[in-house]
Amino acid sequence: MAYGKALREAVAAPGTTPLIGVFDMVSASIAARHYDGLFVSGFGFSASHYGLPDVGFIAWPDVVGFVQRMRLALPTKHLLVDIDDGYTDPEVACQVVRALEQVGASGVILEDQQRPRRCGHVEGKRVLPLEQYLEKLDLVLRTRTDLVVVARTDATDEAEMLRRAAAFAGTDADVVLVEGMPSTDVIRRVRRAVGDKALLFNQIAGGRSPQLSLGELTELGVDVAIYSTPCLFAAHAAIEEAMVRLKDRDGVLPDDSITVAESQDLLKENISRHHDVPAPRASQPAMTR
């Protein structure tokens, strides 16, 4: 299946296409019940896989392995993958792109940060010289065959945001992402700067950007919205609450818990999605001699 082509078609469709950030196979399985597009967030993956903040600890083979498991379980979903800065070296970035395309990713996001990198919504970010990033981006674009490529800038100065957005729009990248746009006015200016190129907006709770509905984003000309952390933050809150309740109840499990059967039903979907499950045969009467 041409996963990149399918994602391009979704991005080009009317409205703003949502992609939900997931951090493990359970969160991906639940999100896939509600949305057609998923996003492998670097923030979420660093937290769940390593227990570390999003400051550059991710090893790319771990991401490839996770995406492979996601694709096996979710053969029809859009899978956009955050590859940070391509894991530093341009040749490594190209290797990552080849590997992710082979295991069924739909697209990647490549940022222009310098190391040490940071989550896009925290202080202390630094960006590569524009020409240096464009050289890396060009190598990645010439490496991919079908994969959607999102060119992302982490510039924080508005003039530099606009300059880089316009430069990215002039490449063969499919989509432009300006991380941490602080207001709807800036979103409008970025929209004008990228012309006809698709525009992506990142929503993250407590981040630098305003919280906007899909309808509002569509009015602003945003084509794609990624939600980096709703699953991770919901799990964080729910587990914290569950541990407090368990302690308060002297170890007695709550009556309103998800049950073994409900959990198994969710996970069984990851097998049945790959084939039509035949209806059970009607029982036949025993033959007599």
ROLUM-821581 format. One record per residue (C-alpha): z, y, x negated. Coordinates in nm, 3 decimals, always signed. Each point is the difference from the previous one (the first is absolute). Layout:
// residues N
{{Z; Y; X}}
...
END
This chain:
// residues 289
{{+0.000; +0.000; +0.000}}
{{-0.082; +0.354; -0.118}}
{{+0.350; +0.142; +0.030}}
{{-0.094; +0.336; -0.148}}
{{-0.285; +0.043; +0.246}}
{{+0.233; -0.078; +0.291}}
{{+0.251; +0.261; -0.118}}
{{-0.276; +0.261; -0.047}}
{{-0.108; -0.058; +0.359}}
{{+0.357; +0.045; +0.122}}
{{+0.036; +0.323; -0.200}}
{{-0.330; +0.133; +0.138}}
{{+0.097; -0.073; +0.361}}
{{+0.125; +0.287; +0.219}}
{{+0.365; +0.094; -0.039}}
{{+0.246; -0.060; -0.283}}
{{+0.029; -0.359; -0.124}}
{{+0.365; -0.102; -0.063}}
{{+0.093; -0.234; -0.287}}
{{+0.360; -0.123; +0.002}}
{{+0.192; -0.039; -0.326}}
{{+0.147; -0.348; -0.053}}
{{+0.216; -0.136; -0.281}}
{{+0.013; -0.378; +0.045}}
{{-0.157; -0.277; +0.205}}
{{+0.246; +0.029; +0.288}}
{{-0.057; +0.374; +0.040}}
{{-0.376; -0.058; -0.027}}
{{+0.014; -0.272; +0.265}}
{{+0.190; +0.223; +0.243}}
{{-0.216; +0.308; -0.061}}
{{-0.314; -0.211; +0.049}}
{{+0.111; -0.070; +0.358}}
{{-0.035; +0.370; +0.078}}
{{-0.261; +0.148; -0.237}}
{{-0.338; -0.100; -0.143}}
{{+0.057; +0.173; -0.335}}
{{+0.271; -0.054; -0.260}}
{{+0.087; +0.188; -0.318}}
{{+0.159; -0.151; -0.310}}
{{+0.226; +0.288; -0.098}}
{{+0.103; +0.037; -0.363}}
{{+0.334; +0.141; +0.119}}
{{+0.064; -0.304; +0.219}}
{{-0.128; -0.255; -0.249}}
{{+0.210; +0.138; -0.285}}
{{+0.307; -0.005; +0.224}}
{{-0.051; -0.349; +0.142}}
{{-0.147; -0.183; -0.300}}
{{+0.213; +0.152; -0.275}}
{{+0.283; +0.185; +0.171}}
{{-0.106; +0.312; -0.190}}
{{-0.115; +0.351; +0.093}}
{{-0.367; +0.094; +0.002}}
{{-0.020; +0.135; -0.356}}
{{-0.251; -0.230; -0.167}}
{{+0.161; -0.345; -0.026}}
{{-0.270; -0.193; +0.190}}
{{-0.199; -0.266; -0.188}}
{{-0.348; -0.035; +0.145}}
{{-0.016; -0.384; +0.013}}
{{+0.297; +0.011; +0.238}}
{{-0.193; +0.229; +0.235}}
{{-0.309; -0.224; -0.015}}
{{+0.210; -0.305; +0.085}}
{{+0.157; +0.178; +0.296}}
{{-0.336; +0.116; +0.135}}
{{-0.136; -0.354; -0.033}}
{{+0.289; -0.133; +0.212}}
{{-0.058; +0.275; +0.256}}
{{-0.369; -0.076; +0.026}}
{{+0.062; -0.373; +0.046}}
{{+0.240; +0.074; +0.286}}
{{-0.191; +0.293; +0.152}}
{{-0.372; -0.071; -0.035}}
{{-0.124; +0.276; +0.232}}
{{+0.224; +0.297; -0.084}}
{{-0.090; +0.303; -0.211}}
{{+0.202; -0.009; -0.325}}
{{+0.015; +0.326; -0.197}}
{{+0.185; -0.032; -0.331}}
{{+0.178; +0.266; -0.205}}
{{-0.082; -0.062; -0.367}}
{{+0.180; +0.311; -0.129}}
{{-0.189; +0.133; -0.304}}
{{-0.186; -0.330; -0.050}}
{{+0.292; -0.110; -0.220}}
{{-0.085; +0.256; -0.269}}
{{-0.311; -0.112; -0.190}}
{{-0.343; +0.040; +0.166}}
{{-0.103; -0.353; -0.100}}
{{+0.316; -0.136; +0.158}}
{{-0.081; +0.196; +0.316}}
{{-0.342; -0.164; +0.012}}
{{+0.151; -0.345; -0.052}}
{{+0.242; +0.065; +0.288}}
{{-0.285; +0.109; +0.226}}
{{-0.200; -0.314; -0.080}}
{{+0.302; -0.223; +0.062}}
{{+0.094; +0.168; +0.328}}
{{-0.356; -0.019; +0.127}}
{{-0.007; -0.372; -0.077}}
{{+0.319; -0.069; +0.198}}
{{-0.117; +0.196; +0.304}}
{{+0.136; +0.356; -0.020}}
{{-0.182; +0.252; +0.216}}
{{+0.063; +0.302; -0.218}}
{{+0.210; +0.164; -0.271}}
{{+0.160; +0.338; -0.064}}
{{-0.032; +0.134; -0.356}}
{{+0.216; +0.301; -0.090}}
{{-0.032; +0.262; -0.275}}
{{+0.362; -0.004; -0.121}}
{{+0.110; -0.017; -0.360}}
{{+0.271; -0.237; -0.117}}
{{+0.287; -0.008; +0.062}}
{{-0.122; +0.004; +0.361}}
{{+0.204; +0.075; +0.312}}
{{-0.014; -0.057; +0.373}}
{{-0.238; +0.259; +0.140}}
{{+0.272; +0.168; +0.205}}
{{+0.259; +0.064; -0.272}}
{{+0.031; +0.259; -0.275}}
{{-0.116; -0.042; -0.359}}
{{-0.362; -0.106; +0.048}}
{{-0.261; +0.083; -0.264}}
{{-0.374; -0.050; +0.033}}
{{-0.270; -0.098; -0.247}}
{{-0.262; +0.253; -0.106}}
{{-0.264; -0.008; +0.272}}
{{-0.283; -0.123; -0.223}}
{{+0.214; -0.284; -0.133}}
{{+0.079; -0.118; +0.352}}
{{-0.363; +0.032; +0.110}}
{{-0.106; -0.224; -0.288}}
{{+0.248; -0.268; +0.112}}
{{-0.108; +0.040; +0.362}}
{{-0.366; -0.034; -0.098}}
{{+0.069; -0.329; -0.183}}
{{+0.184; -0.134; +0.304}}
{{-0.281; +0.106; +0.233}}
{{-0.259; -0.172; -0.218}}
{{+0.216; -0.315; -0.012}}
{{+0.052; -0.049; +0.374}}
{{-0.268; -0.160; +0.212}}
{{+0.132; +0.038; +0.356}}
{{+0.356; +0.127; -0.040}}
{{+0.091; +0.336; +0.156}}
{{+0.130; +0.240; -0.267}}
{{+0.236; +0.284; +0.088}}
{{+0.021; +0.276; -0.263}}
{{+0.350; +0.152; +0.005}}
{{+0.138; +0.311; -0.160}}
{{+0.371; +0.070; -0.051}}
{{-0.053; +0.362; -0.094}}
{{+0.273; +0.222; +0.148}}
{{-0.157; +0.344; -0.045}}
{{-0.216; +0.077; +0.303}}
{{-0.290; +0.144; -0.199}}
{{-0.005; -0.311; -0.218}}
{{+0.022; -0.224; +0.309}}
{{-0.312; +0.165; +0.139}}
{{-0.186; -0.007; -0.332}}
{{+0.063; -0.371; -0.048}}
{{-0.071; -0.087; +0.363}}
{{-0.340; +0.169; -0.027}}
{{-0.071; -0.179; -0.330}}
{{+0.094; -0.339; +0.149}}
{{-0.224; +0.069; +0.300}}
{{-0.289; +0.037; -0.242}}
{{+0.041; -0.358; -0.126}}
{{-0.090; -0.333; +0.160}}
{{+0.361; -0.052; +0.110}}
{{+0.014; -0.089; +0.369}}
{{+0.313; +0.198; +0.089}}
{{+0.207; +0.287; -0.145}}
{{+0.381; +0.012; +0.010}}
{{+0.197; +0.311; -0.093}}
{{+0.357; -0.122; -0.023}}
{{+0.287; +0.210; +0.130}}
{{-0.195; +0.263; +0.195}}
{{+0.285; +0.228; +0.115}}
{{-0.142; +0.148; +0.322}}
{{-0.273; -0.024; +0.260}}
{{-0.161; +0.312; -0.149}}
{{-0.038; -0.180; -0.333}}
{{-0.143; -0.305; +0.177}}
{{-0.263; +0.223; +0.162}}
{{-0.092; +0.155; -0.335}}
{{-0.027; -0.341; -0.164}}
{{-0.214; -0.118; +0.291}}
{{-0.243; +0.284; -0.067}}
{{+0.004; -0.068; -0.375}}
{{-0.104; -0.365; +0.035}}
{{-0.290; +0.076; +0.234}}
{{-0.136; -0.314; +0.164}}
{{+0.209; -0.238; -0.211}}
{{+0.266; -0.201; +0.187}}
{{+0.354; +0.139; -0.034}}
{{+0.321; -0.206; -0.018}}
{{+0.352; +0.125; +0.080}}
{{+0.322; -0.173; -0.110}}
{{+0.301; +0.006; +0.233}}
{{+0.339; -0.091; -0.146}}
{{+0.344; +0.065; +0.150}}
{{+0.176; +0.275; -0.194}}
{{-0.317; +0.085; -0.191}}
{{-0.163; +0.332; -0.086}}
{{-0.254; -0.008; +0.284}}
{{+0.053; +0.082; +0.369}}
{{+0.050; -0.283; +0.251}}
{{-0.312; -0.004; +0.220}}
{{-0.133; -0.219; +0.278}}
{{-0.332; -0.179; -0.028}}
{{-0.138; +0.238; +0.262}}
{{+0.108; +0.301; -0.203}}
{{-0.150; -0.149; -0.316}}
{{-0.330; -0.060; +0.180}}
{{-0.009; +0.366; +0.104}}
{{+0.054; +0.093; -0.366}}
{{-0.298; -0.213; -0.105}}
{{+0.199; -0.280; -0.166}}
{{-0.186; -0.331; +0.001}}
{{+0.272; -0.237; -0.127}}
{{+0.381; +0.009; +0.014}}
{{+0.211; -0.226; -0.218}}
{{+0.363; -0.058; +0.092}}
{{+0.156; -0.100; -0.330}}
{{+0.354; -0.103; +0.089}}
{{+0.074; -0.055; +0.374}}
{{+0.051; -0.376; -0.047}}
{{+0.206; +0.038; -0.318}}
{{+0.225; +0.271; +0.141}}
{{+0.042; -0.187; +0.331}}
{{+0.101; -0.314; -0.190}}
{{+0.239; +0.202; -0.216}}
{{+0.173; +0.144; +0.307}}
{{+0.003; -0.326; +0.196}}
{{+0.141; -0.210; -0.285}}
{{+0.268; +0.258; -0.070}}
{{+0.101; -0.001; +0.366}}
{{-0.006; -0.380; +0.017}}
{{+0.229; -0.034; -0.301}}
{{+0.248; +0.249; +0.144}}
{{+0.001; -0.182; +0.335}}
{{+0.044; -0.339; -0.163}}
{{+0.296; +0.125; -0.200}}
{{+0.156; +0.170; +0.304}}
{{-0.036; -0.321; +0.207}}
{{+0.172; -0.214; -0.264}}
{{-0.323; -0.186; -0.075}}
{{-0.101; -0.076; +0.362}}
{{-0.377; +0.035; +0.040}}
{{-0.115; +0.242; +0.273}}
{{-0.136; -0.136; +0.329}}
{{-0.301; +0.234; -0.014}}
{{-0.130; -0.130; -0.333}}
{{-0.356; -0.117; -0.056}}
{{+0.015; -0.377; +0.028}}
{{-0.138; -0.276; -0.219}}
{{-0.264; -0.076; +0.263}}
{{-0.114; +0.364; +0.023}}
{{-0.026; +0.026; -0.378}}
{{-0.197; -0.324; -0.022}}
{{-0.237; +0.114; +0.275}}
{{-0.079; +0.314; -0.201}}
{{-0.071; -0.190; -0.320}}
{{-0.207; -0.271; +0.170}}
{{-0.251; +0.272; +0.095}}
{{-0.087; +0.029; -0.368}}
{{-0.136; -0.355; +0.013}}
{{-0.164; +0.005; +0.342}}
{{-0.197; +0.317; -0.074}}
{{-0.234; -0.206; -0.219}}
{{-0.124; -0.239; +0.263}}
{{-0.009; -0.065; +0.371}}
{{+0.301; -0.208; +0.094}}
{{-0.119; -0.278; +0.233}}
{{+0.176; -0.039; +0.329}}
{{+0.241; -0.294; +0.005}}
{{-0.153; -0.315; +0.136}}
{{+0.118; -0.117; +0.339}}
{{+0.217; -0.308; -0.031}}
{{-0.191; -0.320; +0.081}}
{{+0.151; -0.284; +0.198}}
{{+0.090; -0.301; -0.206}}
{{-0.263; -0.273; +0.008}}
{{+0.101; -0.338; +0.136}}
{{-0.146; -0.333; -0.094}}
END
